[in-house]
Amino acid sequence: TTWLAVNAEEAALAGQLAQAKAAGVRRVFVHLGADGPSPTVANQEALHSALEACGAEYTVMRAGSLTAGGLGGGLKLSALDEPTCAQLPKEDVFRFITEALTLPEASGRLFSLCPNLDDSQFREMRRAGCDRREEAKALLDGVISETAAVDAAAAATTAKKDSEEAKLPQQTAEIGR
């Protein structure tokens, strides 16, 4: 009832999806590798139409080149048509796919899975006892994102600056004495 296409060829997908429909497939997960062409808006619309015509729940995920090392780093979701993401550990990609196959938050989505240079959100989730399924759900829900980390860093910088500015009048008054 489920079809998982790893390193799928975009050109062959429409025919494969028609075959999946004829076979009674109810869930489709398509992984597009880094070696394929960057999906354009026109390609995305054609792919989306083929997925809709299939009648199955679907997820389309694009990822960078898969590597053997670097397990457990930060991840982020971005638009499907962004330039190819950097390399990702294959174990991280396959764990994400395994969880996303059964998460309703992944259904009907087209996105890229990319490395996130800031893995602090993942480290905090792991310290709190969260498992990989909860990490995948947080990614799909938009809880984990590069902008969230940037926003947190900006807030910390602003708080530090405000604290330093609050001390400045007091220090100036002490110097004047």
C-alpha positions as CSV (number, residue, x, y, z in Angstrom):
1,T,0.0,0.0,0.0
2,T,3.1,2.3,0.3
3,W,5.6,3.1,-2.4
4,L,8.9,4.7,-1.5
5,A,11.0,5.9,-4.4
6,V,14.6,6.7,-3.4
7,N,16.7,8.8,-5.9
8,A,13.7,8.8,-8.2
9,E,14.0,10.1,-11.7
10,E,11.7,13.0,-12.2
11,A,11.2,12.1,-15.9
12,A,9.8,8.6,-15.0
13,L,7.6,9.7,-12.1
14,A,4.4,10.3,-14.0
15,G,4.4,6.8,-15.4
16,Q,5.4,5.3,-12.1
17,L,2.7,7.1,-10.3
18,A,0.1,5.8,-12.8
19,Q,1.3,2.3,-12.2
20,A,1.2,2.9,-8.4
21,K,-2.4,4.0,-8.8
22,A,-3.3,0.9,-10.8
23,A,-1.6,-1.3,-8.1
24,G,-3.7,0.3,-5.3
25,V,-0.9,2.2,-3.6
26,R,-2.3,4.6,-1.0
27,R,0.9,6.3,0.2
28,V,3.7,7.6,-2.0
29,F,7.0,9.0,-0.7
30,V,9.4,10.3,-3.4
31,H,13.0,11.2,-2.6
32,L,14.7,13.2,-5.3
33,G,18.5,13.0,-5.1
34,A,21.0,15.9,-5.5
35,D,22.2,14.5,-8.9
36,G,18.8,15.2,-10.6
37,P,17.9,18.5,-12.1
38,S,16.7,21.3,-9.8
39,P,12.9,21.3,-10.0
40,T,11.5,24.4,-11.6
41,V,8.1,25.8,-10.9
42,A,6.8,24.2,-14.1
43,N,8.2,20.9,-13.1
44,Q,6.7,21.2,-9.6
45,E,3.3,21.9,-11.1
46,A,3.6,18.9,-13.4
47,L,4.8,16.7,-10.5
48,H,2.0,18.0,-8.3
49,S,-0.6,17.2,-11.0
50,A,0.7,13.7,-11.4
51,L,0.6,13.2,-7.6
52,E,-2.9,14.5,-7.4
53,A,-4.0,12.2,-10.3
54,C,-2.5,9.2,-8.5
55,G,-5.0,9.7,-5.7
56,A,-2.6,8.6,-3.0
57,E,-1.3,10.5,-0.1
58,Y,2.1,11.8,-1.1
59,T,5.3,13.5,0.1
60,V,8.1,14.7,-2.2
61,M,11.5,15.4,-0.5
62,R,14.6,16.5,-2.2
63,A,18.0,16.1,-0.4
64,G,21.6,16.8,-1.1
65,S,24.2,14.1,-1.7
66,L,24.1,11.3,0.8
67,T,27.3,10.7,2.8
68,A,28.4,7.9,5.1
69,G,29.5,10.1,8.1
70,G,28.3,12.9,10.3
71,L,25.3,11.2,11.9
72,G,22.9,13.3,14.1
73,G,23.5,16.8,12.9
74,G,21.0,19.6,12.5
75,L,18.4,19.5,9.7
76,K,16.0,22.0,8.2
77,L,13.2,22.1,5.6
78,S,13.3,24.5,2.7
79,A,11.5,25.0,-0.6
80,L,11.7,22.2,-3.1
81,D,13.1,24.5,-5.9
82,E,16.0,25.9,-3.9
83,P,19.5,25.1,-5.2
84,T,20.7,21.6,-4.2
85,C,21.4,21.4,-0.5
86,A,24.8,20.4,0.9
87,Q,25.7,16.9,1.7
88,L,23.7,15.0,4.3
89,P,24.4,11.8,6.3
90,K,22.4,9.0,4.7
91,E,21.4,7.7,8.1
92,D,19.8,11.0,9.0
93,V,17.9,11.2,5.7
94,F,16.7,7.6,6.0
95,R,15.6,8.1,9.6
96,F,13.7,11.2,8.6
97,I,12.0,9.3,5.7
98,T,11.1,6.4,8.0
99,E,9.4,8.7,10.4
100,A,7.8,11.0,7.8
101,L,6.2,8.0,6.1
102,T,3.8,7.7,9.0
103,L,3.4,11.3,10.1
104,P,0.3,13.1,8.8
105,E,2.2,16.4,8.8
106,A,4.3,15.1,5.8
107,S,1.2,14.4,3.7
108,G,0.7,16.6,0.6
109,R,4.1,18.3,1.1
110,L,6.9,19.1,-1.4
111,F,10.2,20.2,0.3
112,S,14.0,20.0,0.5
113,L,15.7,18.4,3.5
114,C,18.9,20.3,4.1
115,P,21.6,20.4,6.8
116,N,21.2,23.1,9.4
117,L,24.5,24.6,10.5
118,D,22.9,25.3,13.9
119,D,22.0,22.0,15.5
120,S,21.2,23.6,18.9
121,Q,17.5,23.0,18.6
122,F,18.1,19.2,18.0
123,R,20.5,19.0,20.9
124,E,18.0,20.6,23.2
125,M,15.3,18.2,22.0
126,R,17.6,15.3,22.6
127,R,18.5,16.5,26.1
128,A,14.8,16.7,26.8
129,G,14.4,13.1,25.8
130,C,12.7,13.6,22.4
131,D,13.1,10.8,19.9
132,R,13.7,11.0,16.1
133,R,9.9,10.9,15.4
134,E,9.4,14.0,17.5
135,E,12.3,15.7,15.7
136,A,10.8,14.8,12.3
137,K,7.4,16.1,13.5
138,A,9.0,19.4,14.8
139,L,10.7,19.9,11.4
140,L,7.5,19.3,9.5
141,D,5.6,21.6,11.8
142,G,8.1,24.4,11.3
143,V,9.2,24.3,15.0
144,I,12.8,23.6,13.9
145,S,14.1,26.1,11.4
146,E,17.2,28.0,10.6
147,T,15.2,31.2,11.1
148,A,14.2,30.1,14.6
149,A,17.9,29.7,15.5
150,V,18.7,33.1,14.0
151,D,15.8,34.7,15.8
152,A,17.0,33.2,19.1
153,A,20.5,34.4,18.5
154,A,19.2,37.9,17.6
155,A,17.1,38.0,20.7
156,A,20.1,37.0,22.8
157,T,22.2,39.7,21.1
158,T,19.5,42.3,21.7
159,A,19.1,41.3,25.4
160,K,22.9,41.6,25.9
161,K,23.0,45.0,24.2
162,D,20.1,46.2,26.3
163,S,21.8,45.0,29.4
164,E,25.0,46.8,28.5
165,E,23.2,50.0,27.6
166,A,21.4,49.9,31.0
167,K,24.8,49.7,32.7
168,L,26.3,52.6,30.6
169,P,24.4,55.5,32.4
170,Q,25.4,54.1,35.8
171,Q,29.1,53.8,34.7
172,T,29.0,57.3,33.3
173,A,27.6,58.7,36.5
174,E,30.3,56.9,38.5
175,I,33.1,58.3,36.2
176,G,31.7,61.8,36.7
177,R,32.0,61.6,40.5
